[in-house]
Amino acid sequence: MKKFLPYLLSFCLIVLAFPIYAFADASEGDMIVTLGEDLTEGQKQEILKEMDAPEDAMTVSVSNEEEHKYLGDYISKALIGTRALSSSSITIGKKDQGLSVETNNINWVTDEMYTNALITAGVKDAEVYITAPVEVSGTAALTGLIKAYEVSTDKVIPEEQKQVANEELVKTAKLSESIGADKATELMTKIKDEISTNPPETEKELKDLIQQKANDSGIELTSEELDGLVALFERMKNLDIDWDQVRSQLENAKEDLNEFLNKEETKNFISKFIDFVKSIIDSIAGAFQS
């Protein structure tokens, strides 16, 4: 699974590199699109068609250089990859609609992981679509999505908040390798929900909170995983985050999560996912080495 990390992390931190466009008059239904710079013209047109993007949709290009620039703090250059292919769209929704996420050709990051990280970044009330012309990990998508939200709403999300959101997505995806995607998402949601309602005052209280939520979900964290989550949420709770907004958006996320967890097909999600990943790792690795 770790060998697959490079391709997962190449779509997550592109946000910060884009120029800021004024789009302050964005209203319900407006869409902005991010396209991987290494897509062929034909692939771009196919993706725009897939997104059902209007002709006047604002489009932002995402380069592999930007991916390396903003993913460098998380993984080595060799693991990031050489092409920017992942693309996304974000459509402004009505007030209090919440976030909805749909993906295509994304095989590591789940819809629920995106939702959680976007909430941390301050994104709200929008419909999100993430895709690529071939199977990709999907981690680099978050950066483009955050930037698209900034452009469409003319709101600047603080740098540290963007970084924490990207770190959360990466940590959740990594955690999913040991406990499963559903459990990892459930744990992150429960921790954030508790922090938004009863914020811990000390690092020890935070550590106890995380451990308790893990226990409640039947999750056994390693010392390294626990310490990593403590460090992440310590940074998160010290940010100037609108926790009332987080709590509101989480209500929608929890409804979607509960529906996801109760689906019959979810019970076999991880085993099928692992089998699928194993079947394509060799071919993907070979393509990047050639």
PAZAPA-4460 file (N, C-alpha, C; in steps of 0.05 Angstrom, whole numbers, plus 32768, in hexadecimal, padded with zeros to 4 digits):
% residues 290
    n_x    n_y    n_z   ca_x   ca_y   ca_z    c_x    c_y    c_z   seq   type   mol
   8011   7FE8   8000   8000   8000   8000   8011   8019   8000     1      M     A
   8028   8019   800F   8038   8031   8011   8045   8038   7FF6     2      K     A
   804A   8023   7FE5   8054   8028   7FCB   8041   8039   7FBA     3      K     A
   8028   8038   7FC2   8013   8046   7FB2   8010   8063   7FBA     4      F     A
   801D   806A   7FD1   801A   8085   7FDC   8022   809B   7FC9     5      L     A
   8037   8098   7FB9   803F   80AE   7FA7   8028   80B8   7F96     6      P     A
   8018   80A5   7F8B   8004   80AD   7F77   7FEB   80B7   7F85     7      Y     A
   7FEA   80B2   7FA0   7FD3   80BC   7FAF   7FD7   80D9   7FB7     8      L     A
   7FF0   80E0   7FBB   7FF5   80FA   7FC7   7FFA   8110   7FB3     9      L     A
   7FF8   8109   7F99   7FFF   811E   7F86   7FE8   8131   7F7F    10      S     A
   7FD1   8130   7F8C   7FBB   8141   7F83   7FB0   8152   7F9A    11      F     A
   7FBF   8156   7FB0   7FB4   815F   7FC9   7FBA   817C   7FD2    12      C     A
   7FD2   8187   7FCA   7FD9   81A1   7FD6   7FDE   81B7   7FC1    13      L     A
   7FD1   81B5   7FAA   7FD5   81C8   7F94   7FC9   81E3   7F99    14      I     A
   7FB7   81E5   7FAC   7FA8   81FD   7FB2   7FB8   8216   7FB3    15      V     A
   7FCF   8215   7FC1   7FDD   822E   7FC7   7FEB   823A   7FB0    16      L     A
   7FF0   822B   7F9A   8000   8235   7F84   7FEF   8245   7F70    17      A     A
   7FD5   8243   7F71   7FC5   8250   7F5C   7FC4   826E   7F61    18      F     A
   7FC3   827E   7F4C   7FBE   829A   7F50   7FA1   829E   7F59    19      P     A
   7F9D   82B3   7F69   7F82   82B9   7F74   7F72   82C8   7F5F    20      I     A
   7F5C   82BD   7F58   7F49   82CB   7F46   7F32   82D6   7F55    21      Y     A
   7F28   82EC   7F4D   7F11   82F8   7F5B   7EF8   82EB   7F4F    22      A     A
   7EE8   82E0   7F60   7ECF   82D3   7F57   7EBA   82D7   7F6D    23      F     A
   7EBB   82EF   7F78   7EAC   82F4   7F91   7E8E   82F2   7F8D    24      A     A
   7E85   82F5   7F74   7E68   82F4   7F6F   7E5E   82D8   7F6A    25      D     A
   7E6D   82C4   7F72   7E65   82A9   7F6E   7E4A   82A4   7F7C    26      A     A
   7E39   8294   7F70   7E1F   828F   7F7C   7E19   8271   7F78    27      S     A
   7E03   8269   7F84   7DFB   824D   7F82   7DFC   8243   7F66    28      E     A
   7E09   822C   7F61   7E0A   8220   7F47   7E23   8227   7F37    29      G     A
   7E33   823B   7F40   7E4B   8241   7F32   7E60   822B   7F36    30      D     A
   7E6F   8225   7F21   7E83   820F   7F22   7E9E   821A   7F1A    31      M     A
   7EB3   8210   7F28   7ECE   8215   7F20   7EDC   81FA   7F1E    32      I     A
   7EED   81F7   7F0A   7EFA   81DD   7F03   7F18   81DF   7F05    33      V     A
   7F25   81CB   7F10   7F42   81C9   7F0F   7F4A   81B1   7EFE    34      T     A
   7F5D   81B6   7EEC   7F65   81A1   7ED9   7F83   819C   7EDB    35      L     A
   7F8B   8182   7EDB   7FA7   817B   7EDC   7FB5   8185   7EC3    36      G     A
   7FCC   8191   7EC6   7FDA   819D   7EB0   7FE4   8189   7E9B    37      E     A
   7FE8   8170   7EA4   7FF3   815C   7E92   7FDD   814C   7E83    38      D     A
   7FC5   8154   7E86   7FAF   8148   7E76   7FB2   8150   7E59    39      L     A
   7FAC   813E   7E47   7FAB   8146   7E2B   7F93   8157   7E26    40      T     A
   7F92   8165   7E10   7F7B   8176   7E0A   7F62   8165   7E08    41      E     A
   7F65   814D   7DFD   7F4E   813B   7DFB   7F44   8132   7E17    42      G     A
   7F57   812C   7E29   7F4F   8124   7E44   7F41   813B   7E53    43      Q     A
   7F4C   8154   7E4F   7F3F   816B   7E5C   7F22   816E   7E53    44      K     A
   7F1E   816B   7E39   7F02   816E   7E2E   7EF0   8158   7E39    45      Q     A
   7EFB   813F   7E3B   7EEB   8129   7E45   7EE4   812E   7E63    46      E     A
   7EF7   8138   7E72   7EF2   813D   7E8F   7EDE   8154   7E92    47      I     A
   7EE0   8169   7E82   7ECD   817F   7E84   7EB1   8174   7E7D    48      L     A
   7EAF   8162   7E69   7E96   8157   7E62   7E8B   8145   7E79    49      K     A
   7E9D   8136   7E84   7E96   8124   7E9B   7E8B   8134   7EB2    50      E     A
   7E97   814C   7EB7   7E8E   815D   7ECD   7E75   816C   7EC6    51      M     A
   7E6D   816C   7EAD   7E57   817C   7EA3   7E5C   8199   7EA9    52      D     A
   7E75   81A1   7EA4   7E7D   81BD   7EA9   7E72   81D0   7E94    53      A     A
   7E67   81E6   7E9D   7E5D   81FA   7E89   7E74   8207   7E7A    54      P     A
   7E6F   8212   7E63   7E84   821D   7E52   7E92   8234   7E60    55      E     A
   7E84   8242   7E72   7E90   825A   7E7F   7E9B   8253   7E9B    56      D     A
   7E9E   8239   7EA1   7EA9   8231   7EBB   7EC6   823B   7EBD    57      A     A
   7ECD   8247   7ED3   7EE9   8250   7ED8   7EFA   8237   7EDB    58      M     A
   7F11   8237   7ECD   7F23   821F   7ECE   7F3F   8227   7ED8    59      T     A
   7F4A   8217   7EEA   7F64   821B   7EF4   7F75   8203   7EEE    60      V     A
   7F8E   8208   7EE5   7FA0   81F2   7EDE   7FB1   81EA   7EF6    61      S     A
   7FB6   81D1   7EFA   7FC7   81C6   7F10   7FDF   81B8   7F04    62      V     A
   7FF7   81C1   7F0C   8010   81B5   7F01   801D   81A1   7F14    63      S     A
   802D   8190   7F09   803C   817D   7F19   8050   818B   7F2B    64      N     A
   805B   81A2   7F21   806E   81B2   7F31   8060   81BC   7F4B    65      E     A
   8047   81C4   7F48   8037   81CD   7F5F   8032   81B6   7F72    66      E     A
   802D   819F   7F67   8029   8187   7F78   8042   8182   7F89    67      E     A
   8059   8183   7F7C   8073   817F   7F8A   8077   8194   7F9F    68      H     A
   8070   81AD   7F98   8075   81C3   7FAB   8065   81C0   7FC4    69      K     A
   804C   81B8   7FC1   803A   81B7   7FD9   8038   819C   7FE6    70      Y     A
   8043   8187   7FD9   8043   816D   7FE6   805E   8166   7FF1    71      L     A
   8071   8177   7FED   808D   8172   7FF5   8090   816E   8013    72      G     A
   807F   817A   8023   8081   8177   8040   8076   815C   804A    73      D     A
   8069   814D   8038   805C   8135   8040   806A   811C   8036    74      Y     A
   8075   811D   801E   8081   8105   8012   8099   810E   8001    75      I     A
   80AA   80FB   7FF9   80C1   8101   7FE9   80B9   8107   7FCD    76      S     A
   80CB   8115   7FBE   80C5   811C   7FA2   80C0   8103   7F92    77      K     A
   80CF   80EE   7F98   80CC   80D6   7F88   80B0   80C9   7F8A    78      A     A
   80A3   80CF   7FA1   8089   80C3   7FA5   8071   80D3   7F9A    79      L     A
   8077   80EC   7F92   8061   80FD   7F89   8058   80F7   7F6D    80      I     A
   806B   80EF   7F5C   8064   80E9   7F41   806D   80FF   7F2D    81      G     A
   8066   80FC   7F14   8070   810D   7EFF   805A   811B   7EEF    82      T     A
   8041   8114   7EF3   802C   8120   7EE3   8015   8129   7EF4    83      R     A
   8009   813F   7EEC   7FF1   814A   7EF9   7FD9   8142   7EE8    84      A     A
   7FC9   812F   7EF1   7FB2   8125   7EE2   7F97   812A   7EF0    85      L     A
   7F97   812A   7F0A   7F7E   812C   7F19   7F71   8147   7F15    86      S     A
   7F57   8146   7F14   7F47   815E   7F0F   7F2F   815F   7F21    87      S     A
   7F23   8177   7F24   7F0D   8179   7F36   7EFB   8190   7F2F    88      S     A
   7EE3   818F   7F3A   7ED1   81A6   7F37   7EC3   81AB   7F52    89      S     A
   7EBD   81C4   7F57   7EAE   81CA   7F6F   7E98   81DD   7F67    90      I     A
   7E80   81D6   7F6E   7E68   81E6   7F67   7E5C   81F1   7F81    91      T     A
   7E58   820B   7F81   7E4E   8219   7F99   7E31   8210   7F9E    92      I     A
   7E2C   8208   7FB6   7E11   81FF   7FBE   7E02   8215   7FCD    93      G     A
   7DEA   820F   7FD5   7DDA   8222   7FE4   7DE2   8221   8002    94      K     A
   7DDC   8236   8011   7DE4   8238   802D   7DD9   8220   803D    95      K     A
   7DEB   8215   804E   7DE5   81FF   805F   7DE0   81E5   8050    96      D     A
   7DE7   81E4   8037   7DE4   81CB   8028   7DF7   81B5   8031    97      Q     A
   7E0F   81BE   803A   7E23   81AB   8041   7E34   81A4   8029    98      G     A
   7E47   8191   802E   7E59   8189   8019   7E51   816D   800F    99      L     A
   7E53   816A   7FF4   7E50   814F   7FE9   7E67   814B   7FD6   100      S     A
   7E72   8132   7FD7   7E8A   812B   7FC7   7E84   8112   7FB7   101      V     A
   7E8D   8114   7F9D   7E8B   80FC   7F8C   7EA5   80F9   7F7D   102      E     A
   7EAF   80E1   7F7A   7EC8   80DC   7F6D   7EC6   80C8   7F56   103      T     A
   7EDA   80C9   7F44   7EDC   80B6   7F2E   7EFA   80B1   7F29   104      N     A
   7F02   8098   7F27   7F1E   8091   7F23   7F30   8099   7F3A   105      N     A
   7F24   809C   7F52   7F34   80A1   7F6A   7F33   8088   7F7B   106      I     A
   7F4B   807D   7F81   7F4B   8062   7F8D   7F58   8060   7FA8   107      N     A
   7F5D   8076   7FB5   7F69   8075   7FD0   7F5A   8087   7FE4   108      W     A
   7F55   80A0   7FDC   7F47   80B2   7FED   7F29   80AF   7FE8   109      V     A
   7F1A   80AC   7FFD   7EFD   80A8   7FFA   7EEE   80C3   7FFB   110      T     A
   7ED5   80C3   7FF2   7EC5   80DB   7FF3   7EC4   80E7   800F   111      D     A
   7EC1   80D5   8023   7EBF   80DF   803E   7ED9   80EC   8048   112      E     A
   7EF0   80E2   803F   7F09   80EE   8047   7F0B   810B   803C   113      M     A
   7F03   810E   8022   7F02   8128   8016   7EF0   813B   8026   114      Y     A
   7ED9   8131   802D   7EC6   8142   803B   7ED1   814C   8056   115      T     A
   7EDD   813A   8065   7EE9   8141   807E   7EFF   8157   807B   116      N     A
   7F11   8152   8068   7F27   8165   8064   7F1E   8180   805A   117      A     A
   7F0A   8180   8048   7EFF   8199   803E   7EF2   81A9   8054   118      L     A
   7EE4   819B   8066   7ED8   81A9   807D   7EED   81B6   808E   119      I     A
   7F03   81A8   8093   7F19   81B4   80A2   7F24   81CD   8095   120      T     A
   7F25   81CC   807A   7F30   81E3   806B   7F1D   81FB   806B   121      A     A
   7F04   81F6   8073   7EF0   820C   8073   7EDE   820D   805C   122      G     A
   7EDF   81F8   804B   7ECD   81F6   8034   7EB1   81ED   803E   123      V     A
   7E9D   81FA   8033   7E81   81F2   803B   7E6E   81F5   8024   124      K     A
   7E57   81E8   8027   7E40   81EB   8015   7E49   81EA   7FF8   125      D     A
   7E52   81D3   7FEF   7E5B   81D1   7FD3   7E59   81B4   7FCA   126      A     A
   7E57   81B0   7FAF   7E58   8196   7FA3   7E73   8193   7F96   127      E     A
   7E80   817D   7F9D   7E9C   8178   7F94   7E9D   815F   7F83   128      V     A
   7EAD   8161   7F6D   7EB1   814A   7F5C   7ECF   8148   7F56   129      Y     A
   7EDA   8130   7F58   7EF6   812B   7F55   7EFA   8114   7F41   130      I     A
   7F0B   8118   7F2D   7F0E   8103   7F19   7F2A   8104   7F0C   131      T     A
   7F2F   80F0   7EFC   7F48   80EE   7EED   7F44   80DB   7ED6   132      A     A
   7F54   80DD   7EC1   7F4F   80CC   7EA9   7F58   80AF   7EAE   133      P     A
   7F68   80AB   7EC3   7F71   8090   7ECB   7F6F   808E   7EE9   134      V     A
   7F72   8076   7EF4   7F71   8072   7F11   7F88   8081   7F1F   135      E     A
   7F82   8092   7F32   7F96   80A1   7F42   7F8E   80A0   7F5F   136      V     A
   7FA1   80A7   7F71   7F9C   80A7   7F8D   7F87   80BC   7F96   137      S     A
   7F8B   80D4   7F8C   7F77   80E9   7F93   7F7F   80FC   7FA9   138      G     A
   7F96   80F8   7FB5   7F9D   810A   7FCC   7FA2   8126   7FC4   139      T     A
   7FAE   812A   7FAD   7FB5   8146   7FA4   7F9C   8156   7F9D   140      A     A
   7F85   8149   7F9B   7F6D   8158   7F93   7F65   816D   7FA7   141      A     A
   7F6B   8168   7FC1   7F61   817B   7FD5   7F6B   8197   7FD1   142      L     A
   7F84   8199   7FC9   7F90   81B4   7FC5   7F81   81C3   7FB0   143      T     A
   7F7C   81B6   7F99   7F6D   81C3   7F84   7F51   81CA   7F8C   144      G     A
   7F44   81B9   7F9C   7F29   81BF   7FA5   7F28   81D7   7FB8   145      L     A
   7F3B   81D8   7FCA   7F3C   81EF   7FDC   7F40   8209   7FCC   146      I     A
   7F52   8208   7FB9   7F57   8220   7FAA   7F3F   8228   7F99   147      K     A
   7F32   8214   7F8E   7F1A   8219   7F7E   7F05   8226   7F8F   148      A     A
   7F02   821E   7FA8   7EEF   822A   7FBB   7EF7   8246   7FC1   149      Y     A
   7F10   824B   7FC4   7F19   8267   7FC9   7F13   8279   7FB2   150      E     A
   7F19   826F   7F9A   7F13   827E   7F82   7EF6   8284   7F7E   151      V     A
   7EE5   8270   7F82   7EC9   8273   7F7D   7EBB   8284   7F92   152      S     A
   7EC6   8285   7FAA   7EB8   8295   7FBF   7EC7   82AE   7FC6   153      T     A
   7EDF   82B2   7FBB   7EF0   82C9   7FC1   7EF7   82CA   7FDE   154      D     A
   7EFA   82B2   7FEB   7F02   82B1   8007   7F1E   82A4   8008   155      K     A
   7F2F   82AF   8019   7F4A   82A5   801C   7F4B   8293   8035   156      V     A
   7F52   827A   8031   7F54   8267   8047   7F71   8269   8051   157      I     A
   7F75   826C   806C   7F90   826F   8077   7FA2   8258   806F   158      P     A
   7FBC   825F   806A   7FCF   824B   8061   7FD0   8233   8073   159      E     A
   7FD2   8238   808D   7FD5   8222   80A1   7FBC   8210   80A0   160      E     A
   7FA5   821C   809C   7F8D   820C   809B   7F8D   81F9   8082   161      Q     A
   7F97   8203   806C   7F9A   81F2   8054   7FAD   81DB   8059   162      K     A
   7FC4   81E2   8066   7FD7   81CD   806B   7FCC   81B7   807E   163      Q     A
   7FBE   81C0   8092   7FB2   81AC   80A5   7F9E   819B   8097   164      V     A
   7F8E   81A7   8085   7F7A   8197   8077   7F87   8182   8065   165      A     A
   7F9D   818A   8058   7FAC   8177   8047   7FB9   8161   8058   166      N     A
   7FC4   8169   806F   7FD0   8155   8081   7FBB   8142   808B   167      E     A
   7FA3   814C   8091   7F8D   813B   809A   7F86   8126   8085   168      E     A
   7F84   812F   806C   7F7D   811C   8057   7F92   8106   8054   169      L     A
   7FAC   810E   8055   7FC1   80FA   8052   7FC1   80E7   806A   170      V     A
   7FBF   80F2   8082   7FBF   80E0   809A   7FA7   80CD   809A   171      K     A
   7F90   80D7   8091   7F78   80C5   8090   7F7D   80AF   807C   172      T     A
   7F87   80B6   8065   7F8C   80A2   8050   7FA0   808D   8059   173      A     A
   7FB5   8097   8066   7FCA   8084   8071   7FBE   8072   8086   174      K     A
   7FAE   807E   8098   7FA1   806F   80AD   7F8F   805A   80A2   175      L     A
   7F83   8060   808C   7F70   804C   807F   7F7E   8033   8077   176      S     A
   7F99   8034   8073   7FA7   801C   806C   7FA8   8008   8082   177      E     A
   7FA6   8011   809B   7FA8   7FFF   80B2   7F8D   7FF8   80BE   178      S     A
   7F7A   800B   80BD   7F60   8007   80CA   7F49   8007   80B7   179      I     A
   7F4D   800E   809D   7F38   800F   808A   7F2E   802C   8085   180      G     A
   7F25   8031   806D   7F1C   804C   8066   7F04   8055   8076   181      A     A
   7EF1   8043   807A   7ED9   804B   8089   7EDF   8052   80A6   182      D     A
   7EEF   8041   80B3   7EF6   8046   80CF   7F07   805F   80D2   183      K     A
   7F1A   8064   80BF   7F2B   807B   80C1   7F1A   8095   80BE   184      A     A
   7F07   8095   80AC   7EF6   80AC   80A8   7EE4   80B0   80C0   185      T     A
   7ED9   809A   80CA   7EC8   809C   80E2   7ED7   80A7   80F9   186      E     A
   7EF0   809E   80FE   7EFF   80A8   8114   7F05   80C6   8112   187      L     A
   7F0D   80CF   80FA   7F14   80EC   80F6   7EFB   80FD   80FA   188      M     A
   7EE4   80F3   80F1   7ECB   8102   80F4   7EC3   8105   8111   189      T     A
   7EC6   80EF   8120   7EBF   80EF   813D   7ED1   8102   814D   190      K     A
   7EEB   8101   8146   7EFD   8113   8155   7EF7   8130   814F   191      I     A
   7EF3   8137   8136   7EED   8153   8130   7ED3   815C   813C   192      K     A
   7EBF   814A   813C   7EA5   8151   8147   7EA8   8157   8165   193      D     A
   7EB8   8147   8173   7EBC   814B   8190   7ECB   8164   8195   194      E     A
   7EE0   816A   8185   7EF0   8182   8188   7EDE   819B   8183   195      I     A
   7ECD   8199   816F   7EBB   81B0   8169   7EA7   81B6   817F   196      S     A
   7EA1   81A1   818F   7E8D   81A3   81A4   7E99   81A8   81BF   197      T     A
   7EAD   8198   81C5   7EBB   819A   81DF   7ED9   819A   81DB   198      N     A
   7EE4   81B1   81D3   7F01   81B2   81CD   7F12   81AC   81E5   199      P     A
   7F25   819A   81E3   7F37   8193   81F9   7F4A   81AB   81FE   200      P     A
   7F52   81AE   8217   7F62   81C5   821F   7F80   81BF   821E   201      E     A
   7F87   81A5   8222   7FA3   819E   8223   7FA9   8188   820F   202      T     A
   7FC2   8183   8209   7FCA   816E   81F7   7FC2   8153   8202   203      E     A
   7FC4   814F   821B   7FBD   8136   8228   7F9F   8131   8224   204      K     A
   7F8F   8145   8228   7F72   8142   8225   7F6C   813B   8208   205      E     A
   7F7B   8147   81F5   7F77   8141   81D9   7F7E   8124   81D3   206      L     A
   7F94   811B   81DE   7F9D   8100   81DA   7F89   80EC   81E5   207      K     A
   7F7F   80F2   81FD   7F6B   80E1   8209   7F51   80E0   81F8   208      D     A
   7F4A   80F7   81ED   7F32   80F9   81DC   7F35   80E7   81C4   209      L     A
   7F4C   80E9   81B6   7F51   80D9   819E   7F51   80BB   81A5   210      I     A
   7F5E   80B4   81BB   7F5F   8098   81C3   7F43   808E   81C9   211      Q     A
   7F33   809E   81D7   7F18   8096   81DE   7F07   8092   81C5   212      Q     A
   7F09   80A4   81B2   7EF9   80A2   8199   7F02   8089   8189   213      K     A
   7F1C   8083   818A   7F25   806B   817D   7F1A   8052   818B   214      A     A
   7F1B   8052   81A5   7F10   803C   81B5   7EF2   8038   81AF   215      N     A
   7EE3   804E   81AE   7EC7   804D   81A8   7EC0   8041   818D   216      D     A
   7ED3   8045   817A   7ECF   803A   815F   7EDC   801F   815B   217      S     A
   7EE7   8014   8171   7EF4   7FFA   816F   7F0E   7FFB   815F   218      G     A
   7F1C   8011   8160   7F35   8015   8151   7F4D   8014   8164   219      I     A
   7F60   8005   815D   7F79   8003   816C   7F8F   8012   815E   220      E     A
   7F96   802A   8168   7FAB   803A   815C   7FC6   8033   8166   221      L     A
   7FDA   8034   8154   7FF6   8031   815D   7FFE   804B   816B   222      T     A
   8014   804A   817A   801E   8062   8187   8025   8077   8172   223      S     A
   8030   806F   815C   8037   8082   8147   801E   808F   813B   224      E     A
   8009   807F   8136   7FF0   808A   812B   7FE3   809D   813F   225      E     A
   7FE3   8095   8158   7FD7   80A7   816D   7FE5   80C1   816F   226      L     A
   8000   80C0   8170   8010   80D8   8172   800C   80EA   815A   227      D     A
   800A   80DD   8142   8006   80ED   812A   7FEB   80FB   812A   228      G     A
   7FD6   80EE   8134   7FBC   80FB   8135   7FBC   8111   814A   229      L     A
   7FC9   810D   8161   7FCB   8121   8175   7FD8   813A   816A   230      V     A
   7FEE   8137   815B   7FFC   814E   814F   7FEA   815C   813B   231      A     A
   7FDC   814D   812B   7FCA   8159   8117   7FB4   8169   8124   232      L     A
   7FA6   815D   8137   7F8F   816B   8143   7F98   8181   8156   233      F     A
   7FB0   817F   8160   7FBB   8195   8171   7FBE   81AE   815F   234      E     A
   7FC9   81A9   8147   7FCB   81C0   8134   7FB0   81CA   812C   235      R     A
   7F9E   81B7   8127   7F83   81BF   811E   7F74   81D0   8132   236      M     A
   7F74   81C7   814B   7F64   81D5   815F   7F70   81F0   8166   237      K     A
   7F89   81F5   815F   7F96   820E   8165   7F93   8222   814E   238      N     A
   7F87   8219   8138   7F81   822B   8122   7F68   823C   8127   239      L     A
   7F66   8251   8118   7F4E   8262   811A   7F38   8257   8108   240      D     A
   7F30   823F   810F   7F1B   8231   80FF   7F00   8237   810A   241      I     A
   7EED   823B   80F8   7ED1   8240   8101   7EC5   8225   8108   242      D     A
   7EC6   821E   8121   7EBE   8203   812A   7EA0   8200   8129   243      W     A
   7E91   8216   812A   7E74   8214   8126   7E6E   820B   810A   244      D     A
   7E7D   8216   80F7   7E7A   820D   80DB   7E82   81F0   80D8   245      Q     A
   7E98   81E8   80E4   7EA1   81CD   80E3   7E8B   81BA   80ED   246      V     A
   7E7F   81C1   8104   7E6B   81B1   8110   7E52   81AE   80FE   247      R     A
   7E4B   81C5   80F1   7E34   81C5   80DF   7E39   81B3   80C7   248      S     A
   7E51   81B6   80BB   7E58   81A6   80A4   7E5B   8188   80AB   249      Q     A
   7E65   8183   80C3   7E68   8167   80CB   7E4D   8159   80CE   250      L     A
   7E38   8168   80D5   7E1E   815B   80D7   7E16   814E   80BD   251      E     A
   7E1B   815D   80A7   7E16   8151   808C   7E29   813A   8087   252      N     A
   7E42   813E   808F   7E56   8129   8089   7E4F   810F   8099   253      A     A
   7E46   8112   80B2   7E40   80FB   80C2   7E28   80EC   80B6   254      K     A
   7E14   80FB   80AB   7DFD   80ED   809F   7E07   80DD   8087   255      E     A
   7E18   80E8   8077   7E23   80DA   8060   7E34   80C2   8069   256      D     A
   7E44   80C7   807E   7E55   80B1   8088   7E45   809A   8093   257      L     A
   7E30   80A0   80A2   7E20   808B   80AD   7E13   807A   8097   258      N     A
   7E0B   8088   8082   7DFF   807A   806B   7E14   8068   805E   259      E     A
   7E2C   8073   805C   7E42   8064   8050   7E49   804B   8060   260      F     A
   7E4B   804F   807B   7E53   8039   808C   7E3E   8023   808D   261      L     A
   7E25   802A   8089   7E10   8016   808C   7E09   8008   8071   262      N     A
   7E16   8010   805C   7E12   8002   8043   7E1D   7FE6   8044   263      K     A
   7E0F   7FD3   8038   7E19   7FB8   8038   7E34   7FB5   802A   264      E     A
   7E37   7FC5   8014   7E50   7FC2   8005   7E68   7FCD   8014   265      E     A
   7E63   7FDF   8028   7E79   7FEA   8037   7E88   7FD4   8047   266      T     A
   7E79   7FC0   8050   7E85   7FAB   8060   7E9C   7F9D   8053   267      K     A
   7E9B   7F9C   8038   7EB1   7F8F   8029   7EC2   7FA3   801B   268      N     A
   7EBF   7FBC   8022   7ECD   7FD2   8013   7EEC   7FCE   8014   269      F     A
   7EF6   7FCA   802C   7F13   7FCA   802F   7F20   7FB3   8021   270      I     A
   7F15   7F9B   8024   7F21   7F84   8017   7F20   7F87   7FF9   271      S     A
   7F0A   7F91   7FEE   7F09   7F95   7FD1   7F1C   7FAB   7FC8   272      K     A
   7F1F   7FC0   7FD9   7F31   7FD6   7FD2   7F4E   7FCC   7FD2   273      F     A
   7F55   7FBD   7FE6   7F71   7FB3   7FE7   7F77   7FA1   7FCF   274      I     A
   7F64   7F8F   7FC9   7F68   7F7E   7FB1   7F6C   7F8E   7F98   275      D     A
   7F5C   7FA3   7F96   7F5D   7FB4   7F7E   7F78   7FC3   7F7D   276      F     A
   7F80   7FCE   7F93   7F9A   7FDD   7F94   7FB1   7FCB   7F8D   277      V     A
   7FB1   7FB3   7F98   7FC7   7FA0   7F93   7FC8   7F99   7F75   278      K     A
   7FB1   7F98   7F69   7FB0   7F90   7F4C   7FBB   7FA6   7F3A   279      S     A
   7FBB   7FBF   7F43   7FC5   7FD4   7F31   7FDF   7FE1   7F39   280      I     A
   7FE9   7FDA   7F51   8002   7FE7   7F5B   8019   7FE1   7F48   281      I     A
   801C   7FC8   7F40   8033   7FC1   7F2F   8032   7FD0   7F14   282      D     A
   801A   7FD2   7F08   8018   7FE0   7EEE   801E   7FFD   7EF1   283      S     A
   8014   8009   7F07   8018   8026   7F0C   8036   802C   7F11   284      I     A
   8042   801B   7F22   805E   801F   7F29   806F   801C   7F10   285      A     A
   8068   8009   7EFF   8077   8005   7EE6   8075   801D   7ED4   286      G     A
   805E   8029   7ED3   8059   8040   7EC1   806A   8057   7ECA   287      A     A
   806D   805B   7EE4   807C   8072   7EEE   809A   806D   7EEC   288      F     A
   80A2   8054   7EEB   80BF   804E   7EEA   80C9   804E   7ECD   289      Q     A
   80B7   804C   7EBB   80BF   804A   7E9F   80C6   8066   7E94   290      S     A
***
